[in-house]
Amino acid sequence: MKKSIYKKEYKYFIEVFVEFRNKAGLLQTDLAKKLNVHQSYISKIETDQRRVDVIELREICYHLNTNLIEFASHLEKKIKASKA
């Protein structure tokens, strides 16, 4: 089984991640400061170099003014639309 980071669906995860970050009006550096990490942490997520686990995503969603359910729902819609 291919690692999820290499699946096409992970590309949609990153698109949703960036979309929500932009919707929150945050630059990579802004989000990094809120998470108390380096900007490179966010950059690596957005360039397929770092995977995000569900606990990390939960905290990220909080700082993006959303929640896991909304994030996952948006991701599912994007994946389904790509298959239509």
mmCIF file of the N, C-alpha and C atoms, coordinates in Angstrom:
data_MODEL
# 
_entry.id   MODEL 
# 
loop_
_atom_site.group_PDB 
_atom_site.id 
_atom_site.type_symbol 
_atom_site.label_atom_id 
_atom_site.label_alt_id 
_atom_site.label_comp_id 
_atom_site.label_asym_id 
_atom_site.label_entity_id 
_atom_site.label_seq_id 
_atom_site.pdbx_PDB_ins_code 
_atom_site.Cartn_x 
_atom_site.Cartn_y 
_atom_site.Cartn_z 
_atom_site.occupancy 
_atom_site.B_iso_or_equiv 
_atom_site.pdbx_formal_charge 
_atom_site.auth_seq_id 
_atom_site.auth_comp_id 
_atom_site.auth_asym_id 
_atom_site.auth_atom_id 
_atom_site.pdbx_PDB_model_num 
ATOM 1   N N  . MET A 1 1  ? 0.843   -1.185 0.000   1.00 0.00 ? 1  MET A N  1 
ATOM 2   C CA . MET A 1 1  ? 0.000   0.000  0.000   1.00 0.00 ? 1  MET A CA 1 
ATOM 3   C C  . MET A 1 1  ? 0.885   1.244  0.000   1.00 0.00 ? 1  MET A C  1 
ATOM 4   N N  . LYS A 1 2  ? 0.588   2.174  -0.904  1.00 0.00 ? 2  LYS A N  1 
ATOM 5   C CA . LYS A 1 2  ? 1.348   3.412  -0.984  1.00 0.00 ? 2  LYS A CA 1 
ATOM 6   C C  . LYS A 1 2  ? 1.098   4.259  0.263   1.00 0.00 ? 2  LYS A C  1 
ATOM 7   N N  . LYS A 1 3  ? 2.137   4.947  0.721   1.00 0.00 ? 3  LYS A N  1 
ATOM 8   C CA . LYS A 1 3  ? 1.954   5.881  1.823   1.00 0.00 ? 3  LYS A CA 1 
ATOM 9   C C  . LYS A 1 3  ? 1.018   6.996  1.360   1.00 0.00 ? 3  LYS A C  1 
ATOM 10  N N  . SER A 1 4  ? 0.178   7.472  2.271   1.00 0.00 ? 4  SER A N  1 
ATOM 11  C CA . SER A 1 4  ? -0.831  8.465  1.892   1.00 0.00 ? 4  SER A CA 1 
ATOM 12  C C  . SER A 1 4  ? -0.229  9.748  1.353   1.00 0.00 ? 4  SER A C  1 
ATOM 13  N N  . ILE A 1 5  ? 0.983   10.077 1.759   1.00 0.00 ? 5  ILE A N  1 
ATOM 14  C CA . ILE A 1 5  ? 1.607   11.312 1.287   1.00 0.00 ? 5  ILE A CA 1 
ATOM 15  C C  . ILE A 1 5  ? 1.853   11.260 -0.217  1.00 0.00 ? 5  ILE A C  1 
ATOM 16  N N  . TYR A 1 6  ? 1.915   10.045 -0.791  1.00 0.00 ? 6  TYR A N  1 
ATOM 17  C CA . TYR A 1 6  ? 2.180   9.907  -2.220  1.00 0.00 ? 6  TYR A CA 1 
ATOM 18  C C  . TYR A 1 6  ? 0.908   9.672  -3.028  1.00 0.00 ? 6  TYR A C  1 
ATOM 19  N N  . LYS A 1 7  ? -0.216  9.569  -2.375  1.00 0.00 ? 7  LYS A N  1 
ATOM 20  C CA . LYS A 1 7  ? -1.475  9.370  -3.083  1.00 0.00 ? 7  LYS A CA 1 
ATOM 21  C C  . LYS A 1 7  ? -2.004  10.697 -3.607  1.00 0.00 ? 7  LYS A C  1 
ATOM 22  N N  . LYS A 1 8  ? -2.783  10.607 -4.668  1.00 0.00 ? 8  LYS A N  1 
ATOM 23  C CA . LYS A 1 8  ? -3.370  11.805 -5.268  1.00 0.00 ? 8  LYS A CA 1 
ATOM 24  C C  . LYS A 1 8  ? -4.237  12.551 -4.247  1.00 0.00 ? 8  LYS A C  1 
ATOM 25  N N  . GLU A 1 9  ? -4.899  11.816 -3.371  1.00 0.00 ? 9  GLU A N  1 
ATOM 26  C CA . GLU A 1 9  ? -5.774  12.436 -2.382  1.00 0.00 ? 9  GLU A CA 1 
ATOM 27  C C  . GLU A 1 9  ? -4.999  13.357 -1.441  1.00 0.00 ? 9  GLU A C  1 
ATOM 28  N N  . TYR A 1 10 ? -3.727  13.043 -1.201  1.00 0.00 ? 10 TYR A N  1 
ATOM 29  C CA . TYR A 1 10 ? -2.935  13.897 -0.314  1.00 0.00 ? 10 TYR A CA 1 
ATOM 30  C C  . TYR A 1 10 ? -2.728  15.271 -0.944  1.00 0.00 ? 10 TYR A C  1 
ATOM 31  N N  . LYS A 1 11 ? -2.660  15.313 -2.267  1.00 0.00 ? 11 LYS A N  1 
ATOM 32  C CA . LYS A 1 11 ? -2.566  16.596 -2.978  1.00 0.00 ? 11 LYS A CA 1 
ATOM 33  C C  . LYS A 1 11 ? -3.772  17.458 -2.632  1.00 0.00 ? 11 LYS A C  1 
ATOM 34  N N  . TYR A 1 12 ? -4.944  16.827 -2.546  1.00 0.00 ? 12 TYR A N  1 
ATOM 35  C CA . TYR A 1 12 ? -6.161  17.572 -2.195  1.00 0.00 ? 12 TYR A CA 1 
ATOM 36  C C  . TYR A 1 12 ? -6.128  18.013 -0.733  1.00 0.00 ? 12 TYR A C  1 
ATOM 37  N N  . PHE A 1 13 ? -5.542  17.202 0.114   1.00 0.00 ? 13 PHE A N  1 
ATOM 38  C CA . PHE A 1 13 ? -5.372  17.592 1.519   1.00 0.00 ? 13 PHE A CA 1 
ATOM 39  C C  . PHE A 1 13 ? -4.581  18.899 1.590   1.00 0.00 ? 13 PHE A C  1 
ATOM 40  N N  . ILE A 1 14 ? -3.491  18.954 0.841   1.00 0.00 ? 14 ILE A N  1 
ATOM 41  C CA . ILE A 1 14 ? -2.649  20.148 0.851   1.00 0.00 ? 14 ILE A CA 1 
ATOM 42  C C  . ILE A 1 14 ? -3.407  21.342 0.278   1.00 0.00 ? 14 ILE A C  1 
ATOM 43  N N  . GLU A 1 15 ? -4.161  21.132 -0.778  1.00 0.00 ? 15 GLU A N  1 
ATOM 44  C CA . GLU A 1 15 ? -4.959  22.221 -1.352  1.00 0.00 ? 15 GLU A CA 1 
ATOM 45  C C  . GLU A 1 15 ? -5.936  22.781 -0.325  1.00 0.00 ? 15 GLU A C  1 
ATOM 46  N N  . VAL A 1 16 ? -6.597  21.888 0.405   1.00 0.00 ? 16 VAL A N  1 
ATOM 47  C CA . VAL A 1 16 ? -7.554  22.328 1.434   1.00 0.00 ? 16 VAL A CA 1 
ATOM 48  C C  . VAL A 1 16 ? -6.813  23.041 2.560   1.00 0.00 ? 16 VAL A C  1 
ATOM 49  N N  . PHE A 1 17 ? -5.676  22.504 2.964   1.00 0.00 ? 17 PHE A N  1 
ATOM 50  C CA . PHE A 1 17 ? -4.853  23.124 4.001   1.00 0.00 ? 17 PHE A CA 1 
ATOM 51  C C  . PHE A 1 17 ? -4.523  24.568 3.628   1.00 0.00 ? 17 PHE A C  1 
ATOM 52  N N  . VAL A 1 18 ? -4.007  24.766 2.420   1.00 0.00 ? 18 VAL A N  1 
ATOM 53  C CA . VAL A 1 18 ? -3.627  26.110 1.962   1.00 0.00 ? 18 VAL A CA 1 
ATOM 54  C C  . VAL A 1 18 ? -4.866  26.998 1.835   1.00 0.00 ? 18 VAL A C  1 
ATOM 55  N N  . GLU A 1 19 ? -5.941  26.436 1.324   1.00 0.00 ? 19 GLU A N  1 
ATOM 56  C CA . GLU A 1 19 ? -7.181  27.195 1.182   1.00 0.00 ? 19 GLU A CA 1 
ATOM 57  C C  . GLU A 1 19 ? -7.669  27.719 2.532   1.00 0.00 ? 19 GLU A C  1 
ATOM 58  N N  . PHE A 1 20 ? -7.670  26.857 3.540   1.00 0.00 ? 20 PHE A N  1 
ATOM 59  C CA . PHE A 1 20 ? -8.123  27.277 4.869   1.00 0.00 ? 20 PHE A CA 1 
ATOM 60  C C  . PHE A 1 20 ? -7.150  28.279 5.493   1.00 0.00 ? 20 PHE A C  1 
ATOM 61  N N  . ARG A 1 21 ? -5.847  28.109 5.250   1.00 0.00 ? 21 ARG A N  1 
ATOM 62  C CA . ARG A 1 21 ? -4.876  29.062 5.773   1.00 0.00 ? 21 ARG A CA 1 
ATOM 63  C C  . ARG A 1 21 ? -5.099  30.430 5.146   1.00 0.00 ? 21 ARG A C  1 
ATOM 64  N N  . ASN A 1 22 ? -5.296  30.443 3.840   1.00 0.00 ? 22 ASN A N  1 
ATOM 65  C CA . ASN A 1 22 ? -5.547  31.714 3.154   1.00 0.00 ? 22 ASN A CA 1 
ATOM 66  C C  . ASN A 1 22 ? -6.870  32.335 3.592   1.00 0.00 ? 22 ASN A C  1 
ATOM 67  N N  . LYS A 1 23 ? -7.892  31.504 3.746   1.00 0.00 ? 23 LYS A N  1 
ATOM 68  C CA . LYS A 1 23 ? -9.206  31.984 4.197   1.00 0.00 ? 23 LYS A CA 1 
ATOM 69  C C  . LYS A 1 23 ? -9.107  32.622 5.582   1.00 0.00 ? 23 LYS A C  1 
ATOM 70  N N  . ALA A 1 24 ? -8.203  32.103 6.417   1.00 0.00 ? 24 ALA A N  1 
ATOM 71  C CA . ALA A 1 24 ? -7.992  32.664 7.753   1.00 0.00 ? 24 ALA A CA 1 
ATOM 72  C C  . ALA A 1 24 ? -7.124  33.923 7.697   1.00 0.00 ? 24 ALA A C  1 
ATOM 73  N N  . GLY A 1 25 ? -6.624  34.234 6.497   1.00 0.00 ? 25 GLY A N  1 
ATOM 74  C CA . GLY A 1 25 ? -5.809  35.437 6.336   1.00 0.00 ? 25 GLY A CA 1 
ATOM 75  C C  . GLY A 1 25 ? -4.425  35.312 6.929   1.00 0.00 ? 25 GLY A C  1 
ATOM 76  N N  . LEU A 1 26 ? -3.907  34.087 6.949   1.00 0.00 ? 26 LEU A N  1 
ATOM 77  C CA . LEU A 1 26 ? -2.605  33.848 7.568   1.00 0.00 ? 26 LEU A CA 1 
ATOM 78  C C  . LEU A 1 26 ? -1.547  33.479 6.542   1.00 0.00 ? 26 LEU A C  1 
ATOM 79  N N  . LEU A 1 27 ? -0.378  34.053 6.712   1.00 0.00 ? 27 LEU A N  1 
ATOM 80  C CA . LEU A 1 27 ? 0.788   33.617 5.959   1.00 0.00 ? 27 LEU A CA 1 
ATOM 81  C C  . LEU A 1 27 ? 1.361   32.389 6.666   1.00 0.00 ? 27 LEU A C  1 
ATOM 82  N N  . GLN A 1 28 ? 2.261   31.697 6.006   1.00 0.00 ? 28 GLN A N  1 
ATOM 83  C CA . GLN A 1 28 ? 2.910   30.551 6.649   1.00 0.00 ? 28 GLN A CA 1 
ATOM 84  C C  . GLN A 1 28 ? 3.561   30.979 7.967   1.00 0.00 ? 28 GLN A C  1 
ATOM 85  N N  . THR A 1 29 ? 4.199   32.136 7.964   1.00 0.00 ? 29 THR A N  1 
ATOM 86  C CA . THR A 1 29 ? 4.868   32.605 9.178   1.00 0.00 ? 29 THR A CA 1 
ATOM 87  C C  . THR A 1 29 ? 3.874   32.890 10.300  1.00 0.00 ? 29 THR A C  1 
ATOM 88  N N  . ASP A 1 30 ? 2.712   33.409 9.944   1.00 0.00 ? 30 ASP A N  1 
ATOM 89  C CA . ASP A 1 30 ? 1.682   33.701 10.948  1.00 0.00 ? 30 ASP A CA 1 
ATOM 90  C C  . ASP A 1 30 ? 1.201   32.421 11.613  1.00 0.00 ? 30 ASP A C  1 
ATOM 91  N N  . LEU A 1 31 ? 0.889   31.413 10.794  1.00 0.00 ? 31 LEU A N  1 
ATOM 92  C CA . LEU A 1 31 ? 0.418   30.148 11.337  1.00 0.00 ? 31 LEU A CA 1 
ATOM 93  C C  . LEU A 1 31 ? 1.506   29.484 12.164  1.00 0.00 ? 31 LEU A C  1 
ATOM 94  N N  . ALA A 1 32 ? 2.727   29.559 11.693  1.00 0.00 ? 32 ALA A N  1 
ATOM 95  C CA . ALA A 1 32 ? 3.850   28.976 12.435  1.00 0.00 ? 32 ALA A CA 1 
ATOM 96  C C  . ALA A 1 32 ? 3.977   29.602 13.828  1.00 0.00 ? 32 ALA A C  1 
ATOM 97  N N  . LYS A 1 33 ? 3.835   30.912 13.899  1.00 0.00 ? 33 LYS A N  1 
ATOM 98  C CA . LYS A 1 33 ? 3.923   31.592 15.198  1.00 0.00 ? 33 LYS A CA 1 
ATOM 99  C C  . LYS A 1 33 ? 2.819   31.109 16.138  1.00 0.00 ? 33 LYS A C  1 
ATOM 100 N N  . LYS A 1 34 ? 1.606   30.960 15.603  1.00 0.00 ? 34 LYS A N  1 
ATOM 101 C CA . LYS A 1 34 ? 0.486   30.498 16.430  1.00 0.00 ? 34 LYS A CA 1 
ATOM 102 C C  . LYS A 1 34 ? 0.732   29.076 16.953  1.00 0.00 ? 34 LYS A C  1 
ATOM 103 N N  . LEU A 1 35 ? 1.415   28.259 16.136  1.00 0.00 ? 35 LEU A N  1 
ATOM 104 C CA . LEU A 1 35 ? 1.688   26.878 16.515  1.00 0.00 ? 35 LEU A CA 1 
ATOM 105 C C  . LEU A 1 35 ? 2.997   26.726 17.282  1.00 0.00 ? 35 LEU A C  1 
ATOM 106 N N  . ASN A 1 36 ? 3.739   27.828 17.383  1.00 0.00 ? 36 ASN A N  1 
ATOM 107 C CA . ASN A 1 36 ? 5.037   27.827 18.053  1.00 0.00 ? 36 ASN A CA 1 
ATOM 108 C C  . ASN A 1 36 ? 6.023   26.878 17.364  1.00 0.00 ? 36 ASN A C  1 
ATOM 109 N N  . VAL A 1 37 ? 6.054   26.972 16.032  1.00 0.00 ? 37 VAL A N  1 
ATOM 110 C CA . VAL A 1 37 ? 6.986   26.179 15.224  1.00 0.00 ? 37 VAL A CA 1 
ATOM 111 C C  . VAL A 1 37 ? 7.649   27.122 14.221  1.00 0.00 ? 37 VAL A C  1 
ATOM 112 N N  . HIS A 1 38 ? 8.644   26.615 13.520  1.00 0.00 ? 38 HIS A N  1 
ATOM 113 C CA . HIS A 1 38 ? 9.296   27.401 12.474  1.00 0.00 ? 38 HIS A CA 1 
ATOM 114 C C  . HIS A 1 38 ? 8.421   27.441 11.231  1.00 0.00 ? 38 HIS A C  1 
ATOM 115 N N  . GLN A 1 39 ? 8.601   28.467 10.432  1.00 0.00 ? 39 GLN A N  1 
ATOM 116 C CA . GLN A 1 39 ? 7.866   28.600 9.182   1.00 0.00 ? 39 GLN A CA 1 
ATOM 117 C C  . GLN A 1 39 ? 8.116   27.406 8.283   1.00 0.00 ? 39 GLN A C  1 
ATOM 118 N N  . SER A 1 40 ? 9.296   26.827 8.354   1.00 0.00 ? 40 SER A N  1 
ATOM 119 C CA . SER A 1 40 ? 9.633   25.675 7.510   1.00 0.00 ? 40 SER A CA 1 
ATOM 120 C C  . SER A 1 40 ? 8.723   24.476 7.794   1.00 0.00 ? 40 SER A C  1 
ATOM 121 N N  . TYR A 1 41 ? 8.203   24.375 9.007   1.00 0.00 ? 41 TYR A N  1 
ATOM 122 C CA . TYR A 1 41 ? 7.252   23.304 9.366   1.00 0.00 ? 41 TYR A CA 1 
ATOM 123 C C  . TYR A 1 41 ? 6.016   23.400 8.472   1.00 0.00 ? 41 TYR A C  1 
ATOM 124 N N  . ILE A 1 42 ? 5.490   24.602 8.315   1.00 0.00 ? 42 ILE A N  1 
ATOM 125 C CA . ILE A 1 42 ? 4.304   24.821 7.480   1.00 0.00 ? 42 ILE A CA 1 
ATOM 126 C C  . ILE A 1 42 ? 4.671   24.618 6.012   1.00 0.00 ? 42 ILE A C  1 
ATOM 127 N N  . SER A 1 43 ? 5.803   25.141 5.611   1.00 0.00 ? 43 SER A N  1 
ATOM 128 C CA . SER A 1 43 ? 6.250   24.992 4.233   1.00 0.00 ? 43 SER A CA 1 
ATOM 129 C C  . SER A 1 43 ? 6.391   23.521 3.855   1.00 0.00 ? 43 SER A C  1 
ATOM 130 N N  . LYS A 1 44 ? 6.944   22.729 4.741   1.00 0.00 ? 44 LYS A N  1 
ATOM 131 C CA . LYS A 1 44 ? 7.129   21.297 4.454   1.00 0.00 ? 44 LYS A CA 1 
ATOM 132 C C  . LYS A 1 44 ? 5.781   20.575 4.327   1.00 0.00 ? 44 LYS A C  1 
ATOM 133 N N  . ILE A 1 45 ? 4.815   20.987 5.106   1.00 0.00 ? 45 ILE A N  1 
ATOM 134 C CA . ILE A 1 45 ? 3.471   20.406 4.973   1.00 0.00 ? 45 ILE A CA 1 
ATOM 135 C C  . ILE A 1 45 ? 2.927   20.741 3.590   1.00 0.00 ? 45 ILE A C  1 
ATOM 136 N N  . GLU A 1 46 ? 3.064   21.984 3.195   1.00 0.00 ? 46 GLU A N  1 
ATOM 137 C CA . GLU A 1 46 ? 2.458   22.465 1.956   1.00 0.00 ? 46 GLU A CA 1 
ATOM 138 C C  . GLU A 1 46 ? 3.211   22.036 0.700   1.00 0.00 ? 46 GLU A C  1 
ATOM 139 N N  . THR A 1 47 ? 4.387   21.447 0.861   1.00 0.00 ? 47 THR A N  1 
ATOM 140 C CA . THR A 1 47 ? 5.161   20.985 -0.292  1.00 0.00 ? 47 THR A CA 1 
ATOM 141 C C  . THR A 1 47 ? 5.385   19.473 -0.255  1.00 0.00 ? 47 THR A C  1 
ATOM 142 N N  . ASP A 1 48 ? 4.510   18.754 0.415   1.00 0.00 ? 48 ASP A N  1 
ATOM 143 C CA . ASP A 1 48 ? 4.564   17.271 0.443   1.00 0.00 ? 48 ASP A CA 1 
ATOM 144 C C  . ASP A 1 48 ? 5.811   16.697 1.115   1.00 0.00 ? 48 ASP A C  1 
ATOM 145 N N  . GLN A 1 49 ? 6.452   17.458 1.955   1.00 0.00 ? 49 GLN A N  1 
ATOM 146 C CA . GLN A 1 49 ? 7.667   16.958 2.603   1.00 0.00 ? 49 GLN A CA 1 
ATOM 147 C C  . GLN A 1 49 ? 7.424   16.490 4.036   1.00 0.00 ? 49 GLN A C  1 
ATOM 148 N N  . ARG A 1 50 ? 6.257   16.801 4.569   1.00 0.00 ? 50 ARG A N  1 
ATOM 149 C CA . ARG A 1 50 ? 5.945   16.441 5.955   1.00 0.00 ? 50 ARG A CA 1 
ATOM 150 C C  . ARG A 1 50 ? 4.486   16.048 6.055   1.00 0.00 ? 50 ARG A C  1 
ATOM 151 N N  . ARG A 1 51 ? 4.249   14.925 6.708   1.00 0.00 ? 51 ARG A N  1 
ATOM 152 C CA . ARG A 1 51 ? 2.887   14.462 6.947   1.00 0.00 ? 51 ARG A CA 1 
ATOM 153 C C  . ARG A 1 51 ? 2.343   15.094 8.216   1.00 0.00 ? 51 ARG A C  1 
ATOM 154 N N  . VAL A 1 52 ? 1.037   15.163 8.302   1.00 0.00 ? 52 VAL A N  1 
ATOM 155 C CA . VAL A 1 52 ? 0.369   15.731 9.468   1.00 0.00 ? 52 VAL A CA 1 
ATOM 156 C C  . VAL A 1 52 ? -0.493  14.641 10.089  1.00 0.00 ? 52 VAL A C  1 
ATOM 157 N N  . ASP A 1 53 ? -0.327  14.425 11.389  1.00 0.00 ? 53 ASP A N  1 
ATOM 158 C CA . ASP A 1 53 ? -1.209  13.454 12.036  1.00 0.00 ? 53 ASP A CA 1 
ATOM 159 C C  . ASP A 1 53 ? -2.467  14.159 12.535  1.00 0.00 ? 53 ASP A C  1 
ATOM 160 N N  . VAL A 1 54 ? -3.433  13.391 12.951  1.00 0.00 ? 54 VAL A N  1 
ATOM 161 C CA . VAL A 1 54 ? -4.744  13.942 13.295  1.00 0.00 ? 54 VAL A CA 1 
ATOM 162 C C  . VAL A 1 54 ? -4.683  14.902 14.486  1.00 0.00 ? 54 VAL A C  1 
ATOM 163 N N  . ILE A 1 55 ? -3.806  14.653 15.427  1.00 0.00 ? 55 ILE A N  1 
ATOM 164 C CA . ILE A 1 55 ? -3.679  15.538 16.585  1.00 0.00 ? 55 ILE A CA 1 
ATOM 165 C C  . ILE A 1 55 ? -3.091  16.884 16.155  1.00 0.00 ? 55 ILE A C  1 
ATOM 166 N N  . GLU A 1 56 ? -2.075  16.839 15.293  1.00 0.00 ? 56 GLU A N  1 
ATOM 167 C CA . GLU A 1 56 ? -1.511  18.083 14.764  1.00 0.00 ? 56 GLU A CA 1 
ATOM 168 C C  . GLU A 1 56 ? -2.568  18.843 13.962  1.00 0.00 ? 56 GLU A C  1 
ATOM 169 N N  . LEU A 1 57 ? -3.304  18.112 13.137  1.00 0.00 ? 57 LEU A N  1 
ATOM 170 C CA . LEU A 1 57 ? -4.326  18.744 12.308  1.00 0.00 ? 57 LEU A CA 1 
ATOM 171 C C  . LEU A 1 57 ? -5.399  19.402 13.164  1.00 0.00 ? 57 LEU A C  1 
ATOM 172 N N  . ARG A 1 58 ? -5.751  18.765 14.240  1.00 0.00 ? 58 ARG A N  1 
ATOM 173 C CA . ARG A 1 58 ? -6.761  19.346 15.149  1.00 0.00 ? 58 ARG A CA 1 
ATOM 174 C C  . ARG A 1 58 ? -6.303  20.705 15.664  1.00 0.00 ? 58 ARG A C  1 
ATOM 175 N N  . GLU A 1 59 ? -5.041  20.783 16.082  1.00 0.00 ? 59 GLU A N  1 
ATOM 176 C CA . GLU A 1 59 ? -4.510  22.053 16.586  1.00 0.00 ? 59 GLU A CA 1 
ATOM 177 C C  . GLU A 1 59 ? -4.406  23.084 15.458  1.00 0.00 ? 59 GLU A C  1 
ATOM 178 N N  . ILE A 1 60 ? -3.967  22.645 14.297  1.00 0.00 ? 60 ILE A N  1 
ATOM 179 C CA . ILE A 1 60 ? -3.869  23.549 13.147  1.00 0.00 ? 60 ILE A CA 1 
ATOM 180 C C  . ILE A 1 60 ? -5.248  24.111 12.811  1.00 0.00 ? 60 ILE A C  1 
ATOM 181 N N  . CYS A 1 61 ? -6.253  23.245 12.775  1.00 0.00 ? 61 CYS A N  1 
ATOM 182 C CA . CYS A 1 61 ? -7.618  23.688 12.465  1.00 0.00 ? 61 CYS A CA 1 
ATOM 183 C C  . CYS A 1 61 ? -8.085  24.758 13.441  1.00 0.00 ? 61 CYS A C  1 
ATOM 184 N N  . TYR A 1 62 ? -7.768  24.575 14.705  1.00 0.00 ? 62 TYR A N  1 
ATOM 185 C CA . TYR A 1 62 ? -8.146  25.568 15.715  1.00 0.00 ? 62 TYR A CA 1 
ATOM 186 C C  . TYR A 1 62 ? -7.610  26.947 15.330  1.00 0.00 ? 62 TYR A C  1 
ATOM 187 N N  . HIS A 1 63 ? -6.352  26.993 14.903  1.00 0.00 ? 63 HIS A N  1 
ATOM 188 C CA . HIS A 1 63 ? -5.730  28.272 14.548  1.00 0.00 ? 63 HIS A CA 1 
ATOM 189 C C  . HIS A 1 63 ? -6.178  28.779 13.182  1.00 0.00 ? 63 HIS A C  1 
ATOM 190 N N  . LEU A 1 64 ? -6.823  27.915 12.410  1.00 0.00 ? 64 LEU A N  1 
ATOM 191 C CA . LEU A 1 64 ? -7.382  28.330 11.121  1.00 0.00 ? 64 LEU A CA 1 
ATOM 192 C C  . LEU A 1 64 ? -8.864  28.661 11.240  1.00 0.00 ? 64 LEU A C  1 
ATOM 193 N N  . ASN A 1 65 ? -9.332  28.765 12.475  1.00 0.00 ? 65 ASN A N  1 
ATOM 194 C CA . ASN A 1 65 ? -10.734 29.107 12.760  1.00 0.00 ? 65 ASN A CA 1 
ATOM 195 C C  . ASN A 1 65 ? -11.720 28.105 12.159  1.00 0.00 ? 65 ASN A C  1 
ATOM 196 N N  . THR A 1 66 ? -11.356 26.832 12.234  1.00 0.00 ? 66 THR A N  1 
ATOM 197 C CA . THR A 1 66 ? -12.225 25.766 11.762  1.00 0.00 ? 66 THR A CA 1 
ATOM 198 C C  . THR A 1 66 ? -12.076 24.586 12.705  1.00 0.00 ? 66 THR A C  1 
ATOM 199 N N  . ASN A 1 67 ? -12.606 23.437 12.311  1.00 0.00 ? 67 ASN A N  1 
ATOM 200 C CA . ASN A 1 67 ? -12.472 22.229 13.121  1.00 0.00 ? 67 ASN A CA 1 
ATOM 201 C C  . ASN A 1 67 ? -12.240 21.041 12.203  1.00 0.00 ? 67 ASN A C  1 
ATOM 202 N N  . LEU A 1 68 ? -11.919 19.913 12.790  1.00 0.00 ? 68 LEU A N  1 
ATOM 203 C CA . LEU A 1 68 ? -11.622 18.716 12.003  1.00 0.00 ? 68 LEU A CA 1 
ATOM 204 C C  . LEU A 1 68 ? -12.777 18.304 11.101  1.00 0.00 ? 68 LEU A C  1 
ATOM 205 N N  . ILE A 1 69 ? -13.992 18.415 11.604  1.00 0.00 ? 69 ILE A N  1 
ATOM 206 C CA . ILE A 1 69 ? -15.153 17.983 10.828  1.00 0.00 ? 69 ILE A CA 1 
ATOM 207 C C  . ILE A 1 69 ? -15.313 18.842 9.583   1.00 0.00 ? 69 ILE A C  1 
ATOM 208 N N  . GLU A 1 70 ? -15.215 20.147 9.747   1.00 0.00 ? 70 GLU A N  1 
ATOM 209 C CA . GLU A 1 70 ? -15.349 21.047 8.601   1.00 0.00 ? 70 GLU A CA 1 
ATOM 210 C C  . GLU A 1 70 ? -14.211 20.828 7.602   1.00 0.00 ? 70 GLU A C  1 
ATOM 211 N N  . PHE A 1 71 ? -13.004 20.668 8.123   1.00 0.00 ? 71 PHE A N  1 
ATOM 212 C CA . PHE A 1 71 ? -11.844 20.441 7.266   1.00 0.00 ? 71 PHE A CA 1 
ATOM 213 C C  . PHE A 1 71 ? -12.016 19.140 6.483   1.00 0.00 ? 71 PHE A C  1 
ATOM 214 N N  . ALA A 1 72 ? -12.362 18.070 7.180   1.00 0.00 ? 72 ALA A N  1 
ATOM 215 C CA . ALA A 1 72 ? -12.532 16.761 6.530   1.00 0.00 ? 72 ALA A CA 1 
ATOM 216 C C  . ALA A 1 72 ? -13.675 16.777 5.524   1.00 0.00 ? 72 ALA A C  1 
ATOM 217 N N  . SER A 1 73 ? -14.742 17.469 5.844   1.00 0.00 ? 73 SER A N  1 
ATOM 218 C CA . SER A 1 73 ? -15.880 17.569 4.940   1.00 0.00 ? 73 SER A CA 1 
ATOM 219 C C  . SER A 1 73 ? -15.474 18.262 3.642   1.00 0.00 ? 73 SER A C  1 
ATOM 220 N N  . HIS A 1 74 ? -14.730 19.334 3.769   1.00 0.00 ? 74 HIS A N  1 
ATOM 221 C CA . HIS A 1 74 ? -14.262 20.068 2.594   1.00 0.00 ? 74 HIS A CA 1 
ATOM 222 C C  . HIS A 1 74 ? -13.313 19.190 1.761   1.00 0.00 ? 74 HIS A C  1 
ATOM 223 N N  . LEU A 1 75 ? -12.456 18.453 2.438   1.00 0.00 ? 75 LEU A N  1 
ATOM 224 C CA . LEU A 1 75 ? -11.536 17.540 1.759   1.00 0.00 ? 75 LEU A CA 1 
ATOM 225 C C  . LEU A 1 75 ? -12.303 16.458 1.004   1.00 0.00 ? 75 LEU A C  1 
ATOM 226 N N  . GLU A 1 76 ? -13.301 15.870 1.644   1.00 0.00 ? 76 GLU A N  1 
ATOM 227 C CA . GLU A 1 76 ? -14.109 14.828 1.001   1.00 0.00 ? 76 GLU A CA 1 
ATOM 228 C C  . GLU A 1 76 ? -14.798 15.352 -0.251  1.00 0.00 ? 76 GLU A C  1 
ATOM 229 N N  . LYS A 1 77 ? -15.334 16.557 -0.178  1.00 0.00 ? 77 LYS A N  1 
ATOM 230 C CA . LYS A 1 77 ? -15.987 17.169 -1.338  1.00 0.00 ? 77 LYS A CA 1 
ATOM 231 C C  . LYS A 1 77 ? -15.016 17.333 -2.491  1.00 0.00 ? 77 LYS A C  1 
ATOM 232 N N  . LYS A 1 78 ? -13.816 17.775 -2.177  1.00 0.00 ? 78 LYS A N  1 
ATOM 233 C CA . LYS A 1 78 ? -12.795 17.993 -3.205  1.00 0.00 ? 78 LYS A CA 1 
ATOM 234 C C  . LYS A 1 78 ? -12.379 16.668 -3.835  1.00 0.00 ? 78 LYS A C  1 
ATOM 235 N N  . ILE A 1 79 ? -12.216 15.632 -3.029  1.00 0.00 ? 79 ILE A N  1 
ATOM 236 C CA . ILE A 1 79 ? -11.838 14.312 -3.546  1.00 0.00 ? 79 ILE A CA 1 
ATOM 237 C C  . ILE A 1 79 ? -12.948 13.745 -4.421  1.00 0.00 ? 79 ILE A C  1 
ATOM 238 N N  . LYS A 1 80 ? -14.175 13.839 -3.953  1.00 0.00 ? 80 LYS A N  1 
ATOM 239 C CA . LYS A 1 80 ? -15.308 13.331 -4.738  1.00 0.00 ? 80 LYS A CA 1 
ATOM 240 C C  . LYS A 1 80 ? -15.467 14.081 -6.047  1.00 0.00 ? 80 LYS A C  1 
ATOM 241 N N  . ALA A 1 81 ? -15.276 15.394 -6.021  1.00 0.00 ? 81 ALA A N  1 
ATOM 242 C CA . ALA A 1 81 ? -15.387 16.204 -7.236  1.00 0.00 ? 81 ALA A CA 1 
ATOM 243 C C  . ALA A 1 81 ? -14.310 15.812 -8.252  1.00 0.00 ? 81 ALA A C  1 
ATOM 244 N N  . SER A 1 82 ? -13.152 15.425 -7.767  1.00 0.00 ? 82 SER A N  1 
ATOM 245 C CA . SER A 1 82 ? -12.073 15.039 -8.680  1.00 0.00 ? 82 SER A CA 1 
ATOM 246 C C  . SER A 1 82 ? -12.361 13.719 -9.377  1.00 0.00 ? 82 SER A C  1 
ATOM 247 N N  . LYS A 1 83 ? -13.181 12.901 -8.761  1.00 0.00 ? 83 LYS A N  1 
ATOM 248 C CA . LYS A 1 83 ? -13.495 11.585 -9.320  1.00 0.00 ? 83 LYS A CA 1 
ATOM 249 C C  . LYS A 1 83 ? -14.720 11.623 -10.223 1.00 0.00 ? 83 LYS A C  1 
ATOM 250 N N  . ALA A 1 84 ? -15.433 12.740 -10.196 1.00 0.00 ? 84 ALA A N  1 
ATOM 251 C CA . ALA A 1 84 ? -16.667 12.859 -11.010 1.00 0.00 ? 84 ALA A CA 1 
ATOM 252 C C  . ALA A 1 84 ? -16.361 13.194 -12.448 1.00 0.00 ? 84 ALA A C  1 
# 
